[in-house]
Amino acid sequence: MAIGHEPNSKIVDGKLEFNKHHKGYLAVEGGTTRTSVEGVFAAGDISDAVYRQAITSAGAGAAAALEAERWLAVKGLGNEEADFEASLLEDMREEVEVEGGGGYNAYSEGNAGAGRKESAAV
């Protein structure tokens, strides 16, 4: 979506609330990127009627990404990658236990001191 001096916001017309004071710009809750629809965040030229600069749009985009991430976390959504990694790690641990190896422990008697950070005596 290319946006110039006038925001190209027709795609969300009738779906999100618009700024009453700036035609064509989306309304966001003061100091945030939250729109009138829960879970929808706006940043950059579509919501910034004041500065309209690439650098402020980039910062607003980062803020919107953080707000979206927090919203997803509160809703218990969006962390499939971490769930997959935790499941994979658990499977790997179970395989080690089944094989009877018990895993490597740098501090066990057979490996006394291995991997331990040594302190220099002065």
Biopython code that builds the backbone (N, CA, C, O; Angstrom):
import numpy as np
from Bio.PDB.StructureBuilder import StructureBuilder

atoms = [
    (1, "MET", "N", (0.847, -1.155, 0.000)),
    (1, "MET", "CA", (0.000, 0.000, 0.000)),
    (1, "MET", "C", (0.903, 1.231, 0.000)),
    (1, "MET", "O", (1.687, 1.417, 0.931)),
    (2, "ALA", "N", (0.809, 2.047, -0.995)),
    (2, "ALA", "CA", (1.603, 3.270, -1.067)),
    (2, "ALA", "C", (0.815, 4.421, -0.464)),
    (2, "ALA", "O", (-0.353, 4.641, -0.787)),
    (3, "ILE", "N", (1.477, 5.141, 0.411)),
    (3, "ILE", "CA", (0.812, 6.261, 1.068)),
    (3, "ILE", "C", (1.668, 7.503, 0.874)),
    (3, "ILE", "O", (2.864, 7.487, 1.164)),
    (4, "GLY", "N", (1.071, 8.564, 0.392)),
    (4, "GLY", "CA", (1.788, 9.820, 0.199)),
    (4, "GLY", "C", (1.321, 10.837, 1.209)),
    (4, "GLY", "O", (1.329, 10.590, 2.415)),
    (5, "HIS", "N", (0.913, 11.986, 0.701)),
    (5, "HIS", "CA", (0.459, 13.047, 1.605)),
    (5, "HIS", "C", (-0.952, 12.820, 2.114)),
    (5, "HIS", "O", (-1.362, 13.401, 3.119)),
    (6, "GLU", "N", (-1.677, 11.991, 1.428)),
    (6, "GLU", "CA", (-3.004, 11.610, 1.897)),
    (6, "GLU", "C", (-2.977, 10.117, 2.194)),
    (6, "GLU", "O", (-2.575, 9.324, 1.342)),
    (7, "PRO", "N", (-3.401, 9.724, 3.391)),
    (7, "PRO", "CA", (-3.347, 8.300, 3.736)),
    (7, "PRO", "C", (-4.270, 7.463, 2.858)),
    (7, "PRO", "O", (-5.410, 7.847, 2.596)),
    (8, "ASN", "N", (-3.780, 6.344, 2.417)),
    (8, "ASN", "CA", (-4.548, 5.419, 1.597)),
    (8, "ASN", "C", (-5.267, 4.446, 2.534)),
    (8, "ASN", "O", (-4.886, 3.281, 2.652)),
    (9, "SER", "N", (-6.294, 4.938, 3.185)),
    (9, "SER", "CA", (-6.961, 4.184, 4.243)),
    (9, "SER", "C", (-8.306, 3.605, 3.824)),
    (9, "SER", "O", (-9.055, 3.114, 4.669)),
    (10, "LYS", "N", (-8.620, 3.653, 2.545)),
    (10, "LYS", "CA", (-9.913, 3.149, 2.074)),
    (10, "LYS", "C", (-10.099, 1.671, 2.394)),
    (10, "LYS", "O", (-11.228, 1.208, 2.552)),
    (11, "ILE", "N", (-9.001, 0.928, 2.490)),
    (11, "ILE", "CA", (-9.068, -0.513, 2.748)),
    (11, "ILE", "C", (-9.729, -0.825, 4.099)),
    (11, "ILE", "O", (-10.290, -1.906, 4.278)),
    (12, "VAL", "N", (-9.664, 0.108, 5.034)),
    (12, "VAL", "CA", (-10.253, -0.126, 6.360)),
    (12, "VAL", "C", (-11.491, 0.735, 6.612)),
    (12, "VAL", "O", (-12.010, 0.780, 7.728)),
    (13, "ASP", "N", (-11.955, 1.411, 5.573)),
    (13, "ASP", "CA", (-13.150, 2.251, 5.705)),
    (13, "ASP", "C", (-14.344, 1.392, 6.132)),
    (13, "ASP", "O", (-14.635, 0.369, 5.512)),
    (14, "GLY", "N", (-15.025, 1.816, 7.185)),
    (14, "GLY", "CA", (-16.172, 1.083, 7.695)),
    (14, "GLY", "C", (-15.796, -0.022, 8.675)),
    (14, "GLY", "O", (-16.669, -0.646, 9.277)),
    (15, "LYS", "N", (-14.504, -0.262, 8.834)),
    (15, "LYS", "CA", (-14.046, -1.312, 9.748)),
    (15, "LYS", "C", (-13.388, -0.741, 11.001)),
    (15, "LYS", "O", (-13.498, -1.307, 12.089)),
    (16, "LEU", "N", (-12.703, 0.389, 10.831)),
    (16, "LEU", "CA", (-12.017, 1.039, 11.946)),
    (16, "LEU", "C", (-12.493, 2.480, 12.067)),
    (16, "LEU", "O", (-12.974, 3.076, 11.103)),
    (17, "GLU", "N", (-12.350, 3.024, 13.264)),
    (17, "GLU", "CA", (-12.761, 4.411, 13.501)),
    (17, "GLU", "C", (-11.688, 5.368, 12.966)),
    (17, "GLU", "O", (-10.490, 5.140, 13.134)),
    (18, "PHE", "N", (-12.144, 6.429, 12.329)),
    (18, "PHE", "CA", (-11.230, 7.426, 11.773)),
    (18, "PHE", "C", (-11.099, 8.619, 12.707)),
    (18, "PHE", "O", (-11.985, 8.897, 13.515)),
    (19, "ASN", "N", (-9.984, 9.314, 12.581)),
    (19, "ASN", "CA", (-9.714, 10.509, 13.359)),
    (19, "ASN", "C", (-10.705, 11.600, 12.947)),
    (19, "ASN", "O", (-10.818, 11.932, 11.766)),
    (20, "LYS", "N", (-11.412, 12.146, 13.916)),
    (20, "LYS", "CA", (-12.447, 13.148, 13.626)),
    (20, "LYS", "C", (-11.868, 14.485, 13.168)),
    (20, "LYS", "O", (-12.552, 15.273, 12.515)),
    (21, "HIS", "N", (-10.611, 14.737, 13.512)),
    (21, "HIS", "CA", (-9.999, 16.027, 13.212)),
    (21, "HIS", "C", (-9.102, 15.998, 11.974)),
    (21, "HIS", "O", (-8.741, 17.047, 11.442)),
    (22, "HIS", "N", (-8.745, 14.796, 11.517)),
    (22, "HIS", "CA", (-7.854, 14.667, 10.365)),
    (22, "HIS", "C", (-8.428, 13.638, 9.405)),
    (22, "HIS", "O", (-8.324, 12.432, 9.631)),
    (23, "LYS", "N", (-9.033, 14.127, 8.336)),
    (23, "LYS", "CA", (-9.722, 13.275, 7.363)),
    (23, "LYS", "C", (-8.773, 12.220, 6.773)),
    (23, "LYS", "O", (-7.670, 12.525, 6.320)),
    (24, "GLY", "N", (-9.250, 10.971, 6.799)),
    (24, "GLY", "CA", (-8.516, 9.875, 6.187)),
    (24, "GLY", "C", (-7.538, 9.172, 7.103)),
    (24, "GLY", "O", (-7.022, 8.111, 6.751)),
    (25, "TYR", "N", (-7.269, 9.739, 8.272)),
    (25, "TYR", "CA", (-6.339, 9.129, 9.222)),
    (25, "TYR", "C", (-7.106, 8.303, 10.257)),
    (25, "TYR", "O", (-8.194, 8.682, 10.691)),
    (26, "LEU", "N", (-6.529, 7.189, 10.634)),
    (26, "LEU", "CA", (-7.163, 6.343, 11.640)),
    (26, "LEU", "C", (-7.037, 6.955, 13.024)),
    (26, "LEU", "O", (-6.044, 7.609, 13.341)),
    (27, "ALA", "N", (-8.052, 6.734, 13.840)),
    (27, "ALA", "CA", (-8.021, 7.164, 15.230)),
    (27, "ALA", "C", (-7.296, 6.092, 16.037)),
    (27, "ALA", "O", (-7.584, 4.902, 15.906)),
    (28, "VAL", "N", (-6.358, 6.521, 16.868)),
    (28, "VAL", "CA", (-5.673, 5.613, 17.784)),
    (28, "VAL", "C", (-5.826, 6.175, 19.185)),
    (28, "VAL", "O", (-5.947, 7.385, 19.376)),
    (29, "GLU", "N", (-5.818, 5.271, 20.169)),
    (29, "GLU", "CA", (-5.921, 5.715, 21.558)),
    (29, "GLU", "C", (-4.676, 6.512, 21.890)),
    (29, "GLU", "O", (-3.565, 6.096, 21.563)),
    (30, "GLY", "N", (-4.851, 7.650, 22.533)),
    (30, "GLY", "CA", (-3.748, 8.558, 22.852)),
    (30, "GLY", "C", (-2.497, 7.869, 23.367)),
    (30, "GLY", "O", (-2.543, 7.106, 24.332)),
    (31, "GLY", "N", (-1.389, 8.147, 22.715)),
    (31, "GLY", "CA", (-0.106, 7.610, 23.147)),
    (31, "GLY", "C", (0.115, 6.142, 22.833)),
    (31, "GLY", "O", (1.102, 5.564, 23.288)),
    (32, "THR", "N", (-0.776, 5.520, 22.066)),
    (32, "THR", "CA", (-0.628, 4.104, 21.723)),
    (32, "THR", "C", (-0.837, 3.933, 20.218)),
    (32, "THR", "O", (-1.039, 4.904, 19.488)),
    (33, "THR", "N", (-0.785, 2.701, 19.781)),
    (33, "THR", "CA", (-1.102, 2.383, 18.384)),
    (33, "THR", "C", (-2.403, 1.580, 18.289)),
    (33, "THR", "O", (-2.740, 1.067, 17.221)),
    (34, "ARG", "N", (-3.140, 1.470, 19.416)),
    (34, "ARG", "CA", (-4.406, 0.722, 19.437)),
    (34, "ARG", "C", (-5.491, 1.471, 18.671)),
    (34, "ARG", "O", (-5.639, 2.687, 18.794)),
    (35, "THR", "N", (-6.234, 0.724, 17.888)),
    (35, "THR", "CA", (-7.349, 1.307, 17.129)),
    (35, "THR", "C", (-8.657, 1.004, 17.843)),
    (35, "THR", "O", (-8.664, 0.516, 18.972)),
    (36, "SER", "N", (-9.749, 1.298, 17.176)),
    (36, "SER", "CA", (-11.074, 1.068, 17.744)),
    (36, "SER", "C", (-11.455, -0.408, 17.769)),
    (36, "SER", "O", (-12.466, -0.771, 18.370)),
    (37, "VAL", "N", (-10.667, -1.263, 17.129)),
    (37, "VAL", "CA", (-10.938, -2.696, 17.107)),
    (37, "VAL", "C", (-9.850, -3.413, 17.907)),
    (37, "VAL", "O", (-8.658, -3.258, 17.639)),
    (38, "GLU", "N", (-10.284, -4.200, 18.894)),
    (38, "GLU", "CA", (-9.332, -4.926, 19.737)),
    (38, "GLU", "C", (-8.422, -5.810, 18.884)),
    (38, "GLU", "O", (-8.888, -6.550, 18.019)),
    (39, "GLY", "N", (-7.124, -5.718, 19.145)),
    (39, "GLY", "CA", (-6.155, -6.537, 18.437)),
    (39, "GLY", "C", (-5.698, -5.966, 17.112)),
    (39, "GLY", "O", (-4.908, -6.593, 16.407)),
    (40, "VAL", "N", (-6.185, -4.780, 16.758)),
    (40, "VAL", "CA", (-5.754, -4.119, 15.526)),
    (40, "VAL", "C", (-4.981, -2.862, 15.915)),
    (40, "VAL", "O", (-5.474, -2.017, 16.663)),
    (41, "PHE", "N", (-3.758, -2.758, 15.391)),
    (41, "PHE", "CA", (-2.873, -1.655, 15.732)),
    (41, "PHE", "C", (-2.502, -0.909, 14.457)),
    (41, "PHE", "O", (-2.352, -1.519, 13.398)),
    (42, "ALA", "N", (-2.356, 0.404, 14.556)),
    (42, "ALA", "CA", (-2.036, 1.219, 13.386)),
    (42, "ALA", "C", (-0.787, 2.038, 13.670)),
    (42, "ALA", "O", (-0.570, 2.512, 14.786)),
    (43, "ALA", "N", (0.030, 2.193, 12.630)),
    (43, "ALA", "CA", (1.257, 2.965, 12.782)),
    (43, "ALA", "C", (1.603, 3.643, 11.465)),
    (43, "ALA", "O", (1.157, 3.227, 10.395)),
    (44, "GLY", "N", (2.391, 4.674, 11.565)),
    (44, "GLY", "CA", (2.899, 5.337, 10.375)),
    (44, "GLY", "C", (1.912, 6.305, 9.769)),
    (44, "GLY", "O", (1.078, 6.896, 10.456)),
    (45, "ASP", "N", (2.030, 6.450, 8.458)),
    (45, "ASP", "CA", (1.272, 7.467, 7.735)),
    (45, "ASP", "C", (-0.239, 7.316, 7.853)),
    (45, "ASP", "O", (-0.971, 8.293, 7.693)),
    (46, "ILE", "N", (-0.711, 6.120, 8.127)),
    (46, "ILE", "CA", (-2.158, 5.909, 8.195)),
    (46, "ILE", "C", (-2.758, 6.461, 9.497)),
    (46, "ILE", "O", (-3.968, 6.666, 9.599)),
    (47, "SER", "N", (-1.886, 6.698, 10.487)),
    (47, "SER", "CA", (-2.400, 7.206, 11.754)),
    (47, "SER", "C", (-1.690, 8.474, 12.230)),
    (47, "SER", "O", (-2.101, 9.067, 13.227)),
    (48, "ASP", "N", (-0.645, 8.894, 11.542)),
    (48, "ASP", "CA", (0.141, 10.058, 11.962)),
    (48, "ASP", "C", (-0.145, 11.253, 11.063)),
    (48, "ASP", "O", (0.458, 11.404, 10.001)),
    (49, "ALA", "N", (-1.064, 12.091, 11.498)),
    (49, "ALA", "CA", (-1.429, 13.273, 10.716)),
    (49, "ALA", "C", (-0.517, 14.452, 11.009)),
    (49, "ALA", "O", (-0.614, 15.481, 10.339)),
    (50, "VAL", "N", (0.356, 14.331, 11.981)),
    (50, "VAL", "CA", (1.181, 15.460, 12.395)),
    (50, "VAL", "C", (2.560, 15.445, 11.732)),
    (50, "VAL", "O", (2.911, 16.388, 11.023)),
    (51, "TYR", "N", (3.341, 14.393, 11.951)),
    (51, "TYR", "CA", (4.729, 14.389, 11.487)),
    (51, "TYR", "C", (4.891, 13.871, 10.064)),
    (51, "TYR", "O", (5.627, 14.461, 9.274)),
    (52, "ARG", "N", (4.222, 12.790, 9.732)),
    (52, "ARG", "CA", (4.250, 12.214, 8.386)),
    (52, "ARG", "C", (5.670, 12.052, 7.842)),
    (52, "ARG", "O", (5.969, 12.469, 6.723)),
    (53, "GLN", "N", (6.527, 11.449, 8.641)),
    (53, "GLN", "CA", (7.919, 11.220, 8.256)),
    (53, "GLN", "C", (8.241, 9.739, 8.346)),
    (53, "GLN", "O", (7.687, 9.025, 9.183)),
    (54, "ALA", "N", (9.126, 9.285, 7.492)),
    (54, "ALA", "CA", (9.503, 7.871, 7.485)),
    (54, "ALA", "C", (10.080, 7.441, 8.827)),
    (54, "ALA", "O", (9.786, 6.344, 9.303)),
    (55, "ILE", "N", (10.885, 8.278, 9.433)),
    (55, "ILE", "CA", (11.543, 7.903, 10.688)),
    (55, "ILE", "C", (10.528, 7.772, 11.823)),
    (55, "ILE", "O", (10.656, 6.875, 12.656)),
    (56, "THR", "N", (9.527, 8.644, 11.872)),
    (56, "THR", "CA", (8.514, 8.513, 12.916)),
    (56, "THR", "C", (7.613, 7.315, 12.625)),
    (56, "THR", "O", (7.117, 6.668, 13.547)),
    (57, "SER", "N", (7.405, 7.025, 11.357)),
    (57, "SER", "CA", (6.621, 5.839, 10.982)),
    (57, "SER", "C", (7.330, 4.566, 11.419)),
    (57, "SER", "O", (6.695, 3.626, 11.896)),
    (58, "ALA", "N", (8.648, 4.541, 11.255)),
    (58, "ALA", "CA", (9.425, 3.362, 11.673)),
    (58, "ALA", "C", (9.314, 3.155, 13.179)),
    (58, "ALA", "O", (9.122, 2.031, 13.643)),
    (59, "GLY", "N", (9.434, 4.234, 13.936)),
    (59, "GLY", "CA", (9.309, 4.129, 15.390)),
    (59, "GLY", "C", (7.919, 3.682, 15.812)),
    (59, "GLY", "O", (7.766, 2.855, 16.711)),
    (60, "ALA", "N", (6.910, 4.236, 15.158)),
    (60, "ALA", "CA", (5.529, 3.853, 15.455)),
    (60, "ALA", "C", (5.286, 2.390, 15.083)),
    (60, "ALA", "O", (4.546, 1.685, 15.768)),
    (61, "GLY", "N", (5.913, 1.942, 13.999)),
    (61, "GLY", "CA", (5.792, 0.538, 13.595)),
    (61, "GLY", "C", (6.375, -0.387, 14.639)),
    (61, "GLY", "O", (5.805, -1.436, 14.937)),
    (62, "ALA", "N", (7.518, 0.001, 15.201)),
    (62, "ALA", "CA", (8.129, -0.803, 16.269)),
    (62, "ALA", "C", (7.217, -0.840, 17.493)),
    (62, "ALA", "O", (7.047, -1.888, 18.116)),
    (63, "ALA", "N", (6.638, 0.297, 17.829)),
    (63, "ALA", "CA", (5.711, 0.360, 18.969)),
    (63, "ALA", "C", (4.491, -0.522, 18.712)),
    (63, "ALA", "O", (4.037, -1.231, 19.610)),
    (64, "ALA", "N", (3.962, -0.480, 17.495)),
    (64, "ALA", "CA", (2.796, -1.303, 17.160)),
    (64, "ALA", "C", (3.136, -2.787, 17.261)),
    (64, "ALA", "O", (2.328, -3.582, 17.740)),
    (65, "ALA", "N", (4.329, -3.156, 16.812)),
    (65, "ALA", "CA", (4.745, -4.557, 16.900)),
    (65, "ALA", "C", (4.827, -5.006, 18.357)),
    (65, "ALA", "O", (4.399, -6.112, 18.687)),
    (66, "LEU", "N", (5.370, -4.163, 19.225)),
    (66, "LEU", "CA", (5.458, -4.501, 20.653)),
    (66, "LEU", "C", (4.071, -4.604, 21.283)),
    (66, "LEU", "O", (3.805, -5.514, 22.067)),
    (67, "GLU", "N", (3.197, -3.672, 20.938)),
    (67, "GLU", "CA", (1.835, -3.734, 21.476)),
    (67, "GLU", "C", (1.103, -4.978, 20.993)),
    (67, "GLU", "O", (0.376, -5.611, 21.759)),
    (68, "ALA", "N", (1.293, -5.326, 19.732)),
    (68, "ALA", "CA", (0.652, -6.530, 19.188)),
    (68, "ALA", "C", (1.197, -7.777, 19.876)),
    (68, "ALA", "O", (0.440, -8.692, 20.199)),
    (69, "GLU", "N", (2.508, -7.813, 20.100)),
    (69, "GLU", "CA", (3.121, -8.963, 20.773)),
    (69, "GLU", "C", (2.562, -9.111, 22.193)),
    (69, "GLU", "O", (2.233, -10.217, 22.621)),
    (70, "ARG", "N", (2.458, -8.014, 22.905)),
    (70, "ARG", "CA", (1.904, -8.050, 24.271)),
    (70, "ARG", "C", (0.440, -8.474, 24.254)),
    (70, "ARG", "O", (0.006, -9.251, 25.105)),
    (71, "TRP", "N", (-0.317, -7.969, 23.294)),
    (71, "TRP", "CA", (-1.734, -8.332, 23.202)),
    (71, "TRP", "C", (-1.861, -9.833, 22.966)),
    (71, "TRP", "O", (-2.674, -10.497, 23.610)),
    (72, "LEU", "N", (-1.066, -10.370, 22.048)),
    (72, "LEU", "CA", (-1.099, -11.811, 21.770)),
    (72, "LEU", "C", (-0.717, -12.619, 23.010)),
    (72, "LEU", "O", (-1.332, -13.646, 23.297)),
    (73, "ALA", "N", (0.290, -12.159, 23.741)),
    (73, "ALA", "CA", (0.723, -12.875, 24.943)),
    (73, "ALA", "C", (-0.380, -12.903, 25.990)),
    (73, "ALA", "O", (-0.615, -13.935, 26.618)),
    (74, "VAL", "N", (-1.056, -11.780, 26.181)),
    (74, "VAL", "CA", (-2.156, -11.714, 27.153)),
    (74, "VAL", "C", (-3.274, -12.671, 26.754)),
    (74, "VAL", "O", (-3.907, -13.290, 27.609)),
    (75, "LYS", "N", (-3.510, -12.787, 25.459)),
    (75, "LYS", "CA", (-4.554, -13.677, 24.948)),
    (75, "LYS", "C", (-4.093, -15.134, 24.869)),
    (75, "LYS", "O", (-4.885, -16.018, 24.547)),
    (76, "GLY", "N", (-2.815, -15.385, 25.164)),
    (76, "GLY", "CA", (-2.292, -16.747, 25.095)),
    (76, "GLY", "C", (-2.079, -17.218, 23.669)),
    (76, "GLY", "O", (-2.133, -18.417, 23.392)),
    (77, "LEU", "N", (-1.840, -16.290, 22.771)),
    (77, "LEU", "CA", (-1.671, -16.616, 21.349)),
    (77, "LEU", "C", (-0.283, -16.198, 20.870)),
    (77, "LEU", "O", (0.418, -15.430, 21.528)),
    (78, "GLY", "N", (0.092, -16.724, 19.708)),
    (78, "GLY", "CA", (1.258, -16.210, 19.026)),
    (78, "GLY", "C", (2.600, -16.709, 19.490)),
    (78, "GLY", "O", (3.621, -16.153, 19.086)),
    (79, "ASN", "N", (2.651, -17.743, 20.328)),
    (79, "ASN", "CA", (3.944, -18.222, 20.794)),
    (79, "ASN", "C", (4.160, -19.672, 20.379)),
    (79, "ASN", "O", (4.728, -20.463, 21.132)),
    (80, "GLU", "N", (3.707, -20.014, 19.185)),
    (80, "GLU", "CA", (3.806, -21.395, 18.714)),
    (80, "GLU", "C", (5.253, -21.847, 18.593)),
    (80, "GLU", "O", (5.555, -23.009, 18.866)),
    (81, "GLU", "N", (6.154, -20.959, 18.191)),
    (81, "GLU", "CA", (7.563, -21.320, 18.024)),
    (81, "GLU", "C", (8.174, -21.721, 19.370)),
    (81, "GLU", "O", (8.883, -22.724, 19.452)),
    (82, "ALA", "N", (7.904, -20.944, 20.420)),
    (82, "ALA", "CA", (8.432, -21.270, 21.740)),
    (82, "ALA", "C", (7.829, -22.576, 22.248)),
    (82, "ALA", "O", (8.529, -23.379, 22.867)),
    (83, "ASP", "N", (6.539, -22.799, 21.994)),
    (83, "ASP", "CA", (5.898, -24.050, 22.404)),
    (83, "ASP", "C", (6.533, -25.239, 21.690)),
    (83, "ASP", "O", (6.766, -26.284, 22.297)),
    (84, "PHE", "N", (6.813, -25.073, 20.391)),
    (84, "PHE", "CA", (7.451, -26.141, 19.621)),
    (84, "PHE", "C", (8.842, -26.443, 20.163)),
    (84, "PHE", "O", (9.212, -27.607, 20.315)),
    (85, "GLU", "N", (9.619, -25.392, 20.457)),
    (85, "GLU", "CA", (10.976, -25.587, 20.988)),
    (85, "GLU", "C", (10.940, -26.285, 22.344)),
    (85, "GLU", "O", (11.765, -27.159, 22.608)),
    (86, "ALA", "N", (10.003, -25.916, 23.199)),
    (86, "ALA", "CA", (9.885, -26.550, 24.514)),
    (86, "ALA", "C", (9.529, -28.025, 24.361)),
    (86, "ALA", "O", (10.067, -28.873, 25.073)),
    (87, "SER", "N", (8.622, -28.331, 23.432)),
    (87, "SER", "CA", (8.229, -29.714, 23.173)),
    (87, "SER", "C", (9.410, -30.522, 22.635)),
    (87, "SER", "O", (9.628, -31.661, 23.049)),
    (88, "LEU", "N", (10.166, -29.933, 21.717)),
    (88, "LEU", "CA", (11.329, -30.607, 21.143)),
    (88, "LEU", "C", (12.384, -30.875, 22.209)),
    (88, "LEU", "O", (12.961, -31.961, 22.249)),
    (89, "LEU", "N", (12.638, -29.902, 23.065)),
    (89, "LEU", "CA", (13.604, -30.072, 24.146)),
    (89, "LEU", "C", (13.163, -31.177, 25.100)),
    (89, "LEU", "O", (13.987, -31.977, 25.543)),
    (90, "GLU", "N", (11.891, -31.228, 25.414)),
    (90, "GLU", "CA", (11.361, -32.278, 26.291)),
    (90, "GLU", "C", (11.547, -33.654, 25.661)),
    (90, "GLU", "O", (11.930, -34.602, 26.347)),
    (91, "ASP", "N", (11.280, -33.771, 24.363)),
    (91, "ASP", "CA", (11.488, -35.039, 23.652)),
    (91, "ASP", "C", (12.954, -35.457, 23.705)),
    (91, "ASP", "O", (13.262, -36.634, 23.892)),
    (92, "MET", "N", (13.854, -34.494, 23.539)),
    (92, "MET", "CA", (15.286, -34.805, 23.575)),
    (92, "MET", "C", (15.696, -35.293, 24.966)),
    (92, "MET", "O", (16.486, -36.229, 25.089)),
    (93, "ARG", "N", (15.166, -34.667, 25.998)),
    (93, "ARG", "CA", (15.478, -35.081, 27.377)),
    (93, "ARG", "C", (14.976, -36.501, 27.634)),
    (93, "ARG", "O", (15.669, -37.308, 28.254)),
    (94, "GLU", "N", (13.771, -36.799, 27.157)),
    (94, "GLU", "CA", (13.213, -38.136, 27.336)),
    (94, "GLU", "C", (14.059, -39.186, 26.639)),
    (94, "GLU", "O", (14.249, -40.274, 27.183)),
    (95, "GLU", "N", (14.573, -38.891, 25.450)),
    (95, "GLU", "CA", (15.428, -39.826, 24.716)),
    (95, "GLU", "C", (16.690, -40.136, 25.496)),
    (95, "GLU", "O", (17.120, -41.289, 25.542)),
    (96, "VAL", "N", (17.286, -39.133, 26.107)),
    (96, "VAL", "CA", (18.512, -39.329, 26.890)),
    (96, "VAL", "C", (18.214, -40.214, 28.092)),
    (96, "VAL", "O", (19.006, -41.101, 28.409)),
    (97, "GLU", "N", (17.087, -39.992, 28.770)),
    (97, "GLU", "CA", (16.724, -40.789, 29.939)),
    (97, "GLU", "C", (16.436, -42.232, 29.553)),
    (97, "GLU", "O", (16.810, -43.147, 30.286)),
    (98, "VAL", "N", (15.779, -42.455, 28.420)),
    (98, "VAL", "CA", (15.449, -43.801, 27.965)),
    (98, "VAL", "C", (16.718, -44.578, 27.647)),
    (98, "VAL", "O", (16.820, -45.766, 27.953)),
    (99, "GLU", "N", (17.688, -43.901, 27.030)),
    (99, "GLU", "CA", (18.934, -44.555, 26.676)),
    (99, "GLU", "C", (19.799, -44.821, 27.901)),
    (99, "GLU", "O", (20.799, -45.531, 27.800)),
    (100, "GLY", "N", (19.440, -44.271, 29.047)),
    (100, "GLY", "CA", (20.160, -44.522, 30.284)),
    (100, "GLY", "C", (21.394, -43.672, 30.462)),
    (100, "GLY", "O", (22.115, -43.823, 31.449)),
    (101, "GLY", "N", (21.648, -42.781, 29.524)),
    (101, "GLY", "CA", (22.841, -41.941, 29.620)),
    (101, "GLY", "C", (22.725, -40.890, 30.698)),
    (101, "GLY", "O", (23.731, -40.482, 31.279)),
    (102, "GLY", "N", (21.526, -40.450, 30.971)),
    (102, "GLY", "CA", (21.326, -39.436, 31.993)),
    (102, "GLY", "C", (21.850, -38.072, 31.593)),
    (102, "GLY", "O", (21.704, -37.115, 32.354)),
    (103, "GLY", "N", (22.446, -37.958, 30.439)),
    (103, "GLY", "CA", (22.952, -36.665, 29.985)),
    (103, "GLY", "C", (24.334, -36.373, 30.535)),
    (103, "GLY", "O", (24.800, -37.067, 31.438)),
    (104, "TYR", "N", (24.984, -35.376, 30.013)),
    (104, "TYR", "CA", (26.324, -34.979, 30.420)),
    (104, "TYR", "C", (26.237, -33.951, 31.517)),
    (104, "TYR", "O", (25.496, -32.975, 31.398)),
    (105, "ASN", "N", (26.979, -34.153, 32.578)),
    (105, "ASN", "CA", (27.024, -33.200, 33.679)),
    (105, "ASN", "C", (28.479, -32.829, 33.921)),
    (105, "ASN", "O", (29.263, -33.653, 34.391)),
    (106, "ALA", "N", (28.834, -31.618, 33.608)),
    (106, "ALA", "CA", (30.215, -31.162, 33.734)),
    (106, "ALA", "C", (30.688, -31.173, 35.177)),
    (106, "ALA", "O", (31.895, -31.160, 35.422)),
    (107, "TYR", "N", (29.781, -31.198, 36.132)),
    (107, "TYR", "CA", (30.165, -31.126, 37.535)),
    (107, "TYR", "C", (30.091, -32.465, 38.259)),
    (107, "TYR", "O", (30.302, -32.521, 39.471)),
    (108, "SER", "N", (29.796, -33.534, 37.544)),
    (108, "SER", "CA", (29.739, -34.837, 38.200)),
    (108, "SER", "C", (31.158, -35.306, 38.518)),
    (108, "SER", "O", (32.125, -34.743, 38.005)),
    (109, "GLU", "N", (31.290, -36.342, 39.367)),
    (109, "GLU", "CA", (32.611, -36.806, 39.805)),
    (109, "GLU", "C", (33.505, -37.198, 38.644)),
    (109, "GLU", "O", (34.700, -36.902, 38.659)),
    (110, "GLY", "N", (32.956, -37.850, 37.651)),
    (110, "GLY", "CA", (33.756, -38.277, 36.510)),
    (110, "GLY", "C", (34.299, -37.121, 35.688)),
    (110, "GLY", "O", (35.240, -37.295, 34.913)),
    (111, "ASN", "N", (33.728, -35.974, 35.849)),
    (111, "ASN", "CA", (34.157, -34.801, 35.087)),
    (111, "ASN", "C", (34.568, -33.669, 36.024)),
    (111, "ASN", "O", (34.363, -32.495, 35.714)),
    (112, "ALA", "N", (35.137, -34.019, 37.152)),
    (112, "ALA", "CA", (35.432, -33.037, 38.194)),
    (112, "ALA", "C", (36.106, -31.791, 37.637)),
    (112, "ALA", "O", (37.200, -31.851, 37.074)),
    (113, "GLY", "N", (35.443, -30.690, 37.804)),
    (113, "GLY", "CA", (36.006, -29.405, 37.410)),
    (113, "GLY", "C", (35.840, -29.058, 35.948)),
    (113, "GLY", "O", (36.046, -27.906, 35.566)),
    (114, "ALA", "N", (35.474, -30.017, 35.123)),
    (114, "ALA", "CA", (35.325, -29.722, 33.693)),
    (114, "ALA", "C", (34.209, -28.709, 33.488)),
    (114, "ALA", "O", (33.105, -28.877, 34.006)),
    (115, "GLY", "N", (34.492, -27.689, 32.752)),
    (115, "GLY", "CA", (33.487, -26.665, 32.465)),
    (115, "GLY", "C", (33.328, -25.632, 33.554)),
    (115, "GLY", "O", (32.578, -24.670, 33.390)),
    (116, "ARG", "N", (34.019, -25.811, 34.662)),
    (116, "ARG", "CA", (33.931, -24.855, 35.758)),
    (116, "ARG", "C", (34.858, -23.679, 35.493)),
    (116, "ARG", "O", (35.984, -23.863, 35.033)),
    (117, "LYS", "N", (34.399, -22.504, 35.775)),
    (117, "LYS", "CA", (35.215, -21.318, 35.596)),
    (117, "LYS", "C", (36.223, -21.256, 36.734)),
    (117, "LYS", "O", (35.845, -21.237, 37.906)),
    (118, "GLU", "N", (37.482, -21.226, 36.393)),
    (118, "GLU", "CA", (38.531, -21.176, 37.414)),
    (118, "GLU", "C", (38.792, -19.738, 37.826)),
    (118, "GLU", "O", (38.743, -18.830, 36.996)),
    (119, "SER", "N", (39.069, -19.531, 39.104)),
    (119, "SER", "CA", (39.406, -18.181, 39.550)),
    (119, "SER", "C", (40.924, -18.105, 39.729)),
    (119, "SER", "O", (41.547, -19.060, 40.192)),
    (120, "ALA", "N", (41.491, -17.008, 39.374)),
    (120, "ALA", "CA", (42.946, -16.839, 39.474)),
    (120, "ALA", "C", (43.299, -16.405, 40.892)),
    (120, "ALA", "O", (42.698, -15.479, 41.436)),
    (121, "ALA", "N", (44.268, -17.073, 41.479)),
    (121, "ALA", "CA", (44.719, -16.701, 42.816)),
    (121, "ALA", "C", (45.732, -15.574, 42.679)),
    (121, "ALA", "O", (46.676, -15.657, 41.892)),
    (122, "VAL", "N", (45.522, -14.533, 43.449)),
    (122, "VAL", "CA", (46.441, -13.391, 43.368)),
    (122, "VAL", "C", (47.225, -13.279, 44.636)),
    (122, "VAL", "O", (48.056, -12.381, 44.771)),
]
sb = StructureBuilder()
sb.init_structure("model")
sb.init_model(0)
sb.init_chain("A")
sb.init_seg("    ")
for serial, (resi, resn, name, xyz) in enumerate(atoms, 1):
    if name == "N":
        sb.init_residue(resn, " ", resi, " ")
    sb.init_atom(name, np.array(xyz, "f"), 0.0, 1.0, " ", f" {name:<3s}", serial, name[0])
structure = sb.get_structure()
